[in-house]
Amino acid sequence: MSAVITAEGLTMRFRRPVKRPGLAGSLKHLVHPEYTWATAVADVNLSIEPGESVAYVGPNGAGKSTTIKLLCGILIPSAGRVEVCGLQPHRNRQRNAANISVVFGQRTQLWWDIPVIESLRLLGDIYSVPATEYQRNLTEMVDVLDLAPLLPVPVRQLSLGQRMRCDLAAALIHSPRVLFLDEPTIGLDVAVKAKLRELVGRMVRERGLTLMLTSHDVGDIEQLCPRLVMLDAGRVVYDGRYAELSRRFAWETKITASSAVPLDGHPELAVAQIPGVTRTDRPDGTTLRVWFDNRVATCGTVVAGIVDQFRISDLAVDEGAAEDVIRRLYSGDLEYSTEEPA
């Protein structure tokens, strides 16, 4: 089965003006303009199969939205090759648009001053959706997303959560093969998020919809996307299963020992005898928290070292979670390494 989305060496560079502050800087730029080049996406390789759900994550400015725009044909790549459903998006924009749909969390494709149902009808006409298919899709969206009370309401009168439900219906009304979701649940309450995730997951399972999701909400990623692609500074730093993320990047494991009393009476010396420790903490004087690098030492070795040096009443191991890895990626302190855990 051929891939729905293929990118090889995909690169996007922008030319940015360099302008000094003040009137003098503006005049100088007008006479002798200066520019600098910025790389938003650098040598990205992707292959996404039909019916696959992929989370595309990274900190702000990493190049996520730029990649989505390249796949939609909005931008022309500076280098590399990209295909969506066998088409080059920027060369076949109209045919590509019939195969895909996009939902941006802070933008809408609905017409602001007319009722929601009229926007959906217009989109059905624009995409030349057969009447029976349109009615089937509309009935399903109204049922799953509880849209019946919203259909006669002008879009400008909808709340953010209501508008997002209608936007998702608009994105799926023409039965696209690929759905791009860019921060779809930003600002939504828990109930609305659950409905959106339920519908998208159902479309992936029952219709074979291919999903590419960018989100800062770990709940979206956990519930919808078994595969995760991490982007940092425009480059792919991880492409694999979400379940494997913590094993690959959560290098630091924490062990908490309760009622830890050093056998020789000197806690600092006792801690120094434990192999592989990177840092320690004794928040209340009795609890001992130890962190170690699992690429250097095994959990069993560290536990044995604690038991050899301390008398304890209880012990707990926290191996780190994928959510912590993503949080560190967004904060810019995630360490990349090809070394495997011990």
C-alpha positions in Angstrom: 0.0 0.0 0.0 1.5 3.3 -1.1 1.9 6.2 1.4 -0.7 8.9 1.5 1.8 11.6 2.6 5.4 11.5 1.4 8.1 14.1 2.1 11.8 13.7 1.2 14.3 16.4 2.2 11.4 18.9 2.6 12.9 22.3 3.3 11.3 25.8 3.6 13.4 29.0 3.9 12.1 32.5 4.4 13.7 35.8 3.6 13.2 38.3 6.4 13.9 42.0 6.2 16.5 43.5 8.6 15.4 46.9 9.7 17.0 49.2 12.3 14.7 51.0 14.8 13.5 54.5 14.3 13.0 56.8 11.3 16.7 56.6 10.2 16.5 52.8 10.2 13.3 52.9 8.1 14.9 55.3 5.6 18.0 53.2 5.3 16.0 50.1 4.7 14.0 51.9 2.0 17.2 52.9 0.2 19.4 49.9 0.9 17.2 47.0 2.0 18.9 44.2 3.9 17.6 40.7 4.4 18.4 37.5 6.3 17.4 34.0 5.6 15.5 31.8 8.2 14.9 28.1 7.9 11.5 27.0 9.1 11.6 23.4 7.9 15.0 21.6 7.4 15.3 18.3 5.5 12.2 16.7 6.8 11.4 13.1 5.7 8.0 11.7 6.3 5.9 8.7 5.1 2.4 8.3 6.4 0.2 5.4 5.4 -3.6 5.4 4.7 -5.6 5.4 7.9 -2.6 6.3 10.1 -2.9 8.8 12.9 0.3 10.8 13.4 0.9 13.6 16.0 3.4 16.2 14.8 4.6 18.1 17.8 7.3 20.6 18.8 7.7 24.0 20.5 6.5 27.2 19.1 8.5 28.1 16.0 9.6 24.5 15.4 8.0 24.4 11.9 4.8 22.5 12.5 2.3 24.9 10.9 4.8 25.6 8.1 4.8 21.8 7.3 1.0 21.7 7.3 1.0 24.7 4.8 3.5 22.9 2.6 1.3 19.7 2.6 -1.8 21.8 1.8 -0.1 23.6 -1.1 -0.3 27.0 0.5 3.5 27.3 0.4 6.0 26.2 -2.2 9.0 24.2 -0.8 12.5 25.7 -1.1 13.9 22.2 -1.6 12.9 18.6 -1.5 9.9 16.7 -2.6 6.4 16.4 -1.2 3.3 14.4 -2.3 -0.2 14.1 -0.8 -2.4 11.4 -2.3 0.0 11.1 -5.2 -0.1 14.8 -6.0 2.4 17.6 -5.5 0.3 20.0 -3.4 1.6 23.3 -4.8 1.3 22.2 -8.4 -2.2 20.6 -8.1 -3.8 22.9 -5.5 -7.4 22.4 -6.6 -7.2 18.6 -6.9 -5.2 18.4 -3.6 -7.9 20.5 -1.8 -10.5 17.9 -2.8 -8.5 15.2 -1.0 -7.7 17.0 2.2 -9.2 19.2 4.9 -7.7 21.4 7.5 -8.9 22.7 10.9 -6.9 25.6 12.4 -7.8 26.1 16.1 -8.0 29.9 15.9 -9.4 30.3 12.4 -12.7 29.3 10.7 -13.7 28.3 7.2 -17.4 29.2 8.0 -19.0 32.4 6.7 -19.3 34.8 9.6 -22.7 36.4 9.0 -24.8 33.4 7.8 -26.3 30.4 9.6 -24.1 27.4 10.1 -26.3 25.2 7.8 -25.9 27.6 4.9 -22.1 27.5 5.3 -22.2 23.7 5.2 -24.4 23.8 2.1 -22.1 26.1 0.4 -19.1 23.9 1.2 -21.0 20.9 -0.2 -21.6 22.8 -3.4 -17.9 24.0 -3.6 -16.7 20.4 -3.3 -19.4 19.0 -5.6 -20.5 16.5 -2.9 -23.4 14.3 -4.2 -26.7 15.1 -2.4 -27.0 11.6 -0.8 -23.4 11.7 0.5 -23.9 15.3 1.8 -27.0 14.3 3.6 -25.4 11.2 5.1 -22.4 13.2 6.3 -24.5 16.0 7.7 -26.7 13.6 9.6 -23.7 11.9 11.2 -22.1 15.2 12.2 -25.3 16.6 13.7 -25.8 13.4 15.7 -22.2 13.0 17.0 -21.4 16.7 17.6 -24.9 17.7 18.8 -25.2 20.4 16.1 -29.0 20.5 15.7 -29.5 23.7 17.9 -26.5 25.4 16.2 -27.5 25.0 12.5 -29.8 28.0 12.3 -27.4 30.3 14.3 -25.1 32.8 12.5 -21.4 31.9 13.0 -20.6 35.2 14.8 -23.0 34.3 17.6 -21.3 31.0 18.4 -19.0 30.4 21.3 -15.5 29.1 20.7 -16.5 25.5 21.5 -19.6 25.6 19.4 -17.7 27.1 16.5 -15.0 24.4 16.7 -17.7 21.7 16.5 -19.1 23.3 13.4 -15.7 23.8 11.9 -14.9 20.1 12.3 -18.3 19.2 10.6 -17.3 21.6 7.8 -13.9 20.0 7.4 -15.5 16.5 7.1 -18.6 17.3 5.0 -16.8 16.3 1.7 -15.3 13.0 3.0 -11.6 14.0 2.7 -8.9 11.3 2.6 -6.6 13.3 4.8 -7.4 15.6 7.8 -4.9 18.1 9.2 -5.7 19.3 12.7 -3.7 22.3 13.9 -4.3 22.9 17.6 -8.0 21.8 17.3 -8.9 21.8 21.0 -7.2 25.0 22.1 -9.4 26.9 24.5 -12.1 24.2 24.6 -13.6 22.7 27.8 -13.3 19.1 28.7 -16.7 18.0 27.4 -16.2 19.6 23.9 -12.7 18.1 23.7 -14.1 14.7 24.3 -16.7 15.1 21.6 -14.1 16.2 19.0 -11.7 13.4 19.9 -14.6 10.9 19.7 -15.6 11.9 16.2 -12.1 12.1 14.8 -11.2 8.7 16.3 -14.4 7.3 14.8 -13.6 8.6 11.4 -10.1 7.1 11.5 -11.5 3.7 12.5 -14.5 3.5 10.3 -13.6 5.5 7.2 -9.9 5.0 7.0 -9.3 8.7 7.4 -5.6 9.7 7.6 -4.9 12.1 10.4 -2.0 14.5 11.0 -2.4 16.4 14.3 -0.4 19.2 15.8 -1.3 20.0 19.4 0.2 21.1 22.7 -2.5 19.1 24.5 -1.1 15.7 25.5 -4.6 14.3 25.8 -5.2 14.8 22.1 -2.0 12.9 21.3 -2.6 10.1 23.7 -6.1 9.4 22.6 -5.8 9.9 18.8 -2.2 9.2 17.7 -0.2 6.0 18.3 2.7 7.5 16.2 4.6 10.6 17.2 6.9 12.8 15.1 8.8 15.4 17.2 10.2 18.5 15.5 12.7 20.9 16.9 14.2 23.9 15.1 12.7 22.6 11.8 14.3 19.1 12.1 12.8 15.7 13.0 14.3 14.5 16.2 12.0 11.5 16.8 9.7 9.5 14.6 8.2 6.4 16.3 5.5 5.1 18.6 4.2 7.4 21.4 4.5 4.5 23.8 8.3 4.3 23.2 8.9 8.1 23.8 9.6 7.8 27.5 12.1 4.9 27.0 14.0 6.9 24.3 14.1 10.3 26.0 13.2 10.1 29.7 16.8 9.5 30.6 16.4 10.4 34.3 14.6 8.0 36.6 13.5 9.0 40.1 13.5 6.7 43.1 11.8 7.8 46.4 12.8 6.1 49.6 10.6 6.8 52.7 12.0 7.0 56.3 15.5 6.7 54.9 18.0 6.5 57.8 21.7 6.2 56.8 23.3 3.1 58.4 26.6 4.9 59.1 24.9 8.2 60.3 26.2 10.3 57.5 23.6 10.9 54.8 25.9 12.7 52.4 28.6 10.0 52.5 25.9 7.3 52.2 24.4 9.0 49.0 27.9 9.2 47.5 28.2 5.4 47.7 25.1 4.9 45.4 26.2 4.3 41.8 24.9 6.4 38.9 23.2 9.1 40.9 23.0 12.5 39.2 21.2 14.5 41.9 19.5 13.9 45.3 17.0 15.7 47.5 15.8 15.2 51.1 12.8 17.6 51.3 11.8 16.7 54.9 15.0 15.2 56.3 13.6 11.7 56.2 12.4 11.1 52.7 15.3 10.5 50.2 14.8 11.3 46.5 17.4 10.0 44.1 17.7 10.7 40.3 19.9 8.6 38.1 20.7 8.4 34.3 19.3 5.1 33.1 21.8 5.0 30.2 24.6 4.7 32.8 23.1 2.6 35.6 20.2 0.2 36.0 17.3 0.6 38.4 18.3 -2.6 40.2 21.9 -1.3 40.8 20.7 2.0 42.3 18.0 0.3 44.5 20.7 -2.1 45.8 22.9 0.9 46.6 20.1 2.6 48.5 19.3 -0.5 50.5 23.0 -1.0 51.3 23.4 2.5 52.7 20.0 3.3 54.2 17.4 1.7 56.4 14.1 2.5 54.6 10.3 1.8 55.1 9.1 2.1 51.5 10.5 2.6 48.0 8.8 3.9 44.8 10.3 4.1 41.3 9.1 6.8 38.8 10.5 6.0 35.3 9.2 9.2 33.7 6.3 9.6 31.3 5.9 10.7 27.7 4.1 13.8 28.9 7.2 14.9 30.8 9.3 14.3 27.6 6.9 16.5 25.6 6.9 19.2 28.3 10.7 19.3 28.2 10.7 19.5 24.4 8.4 22.6 24.6 10.6 24.2 27.3 13.8 23.6 25.3 15.7 21.4 27.8 15.2 18.0 26.2 18.5 16.2 25.6 18.9 14.1 22.4 21.1 11.1 22.3 21.4 7.9 20.3 22.4 5.9 23.5 19.9 3.3 24.7 18.9 3.0 28.4 20.9 0.5 30.4 
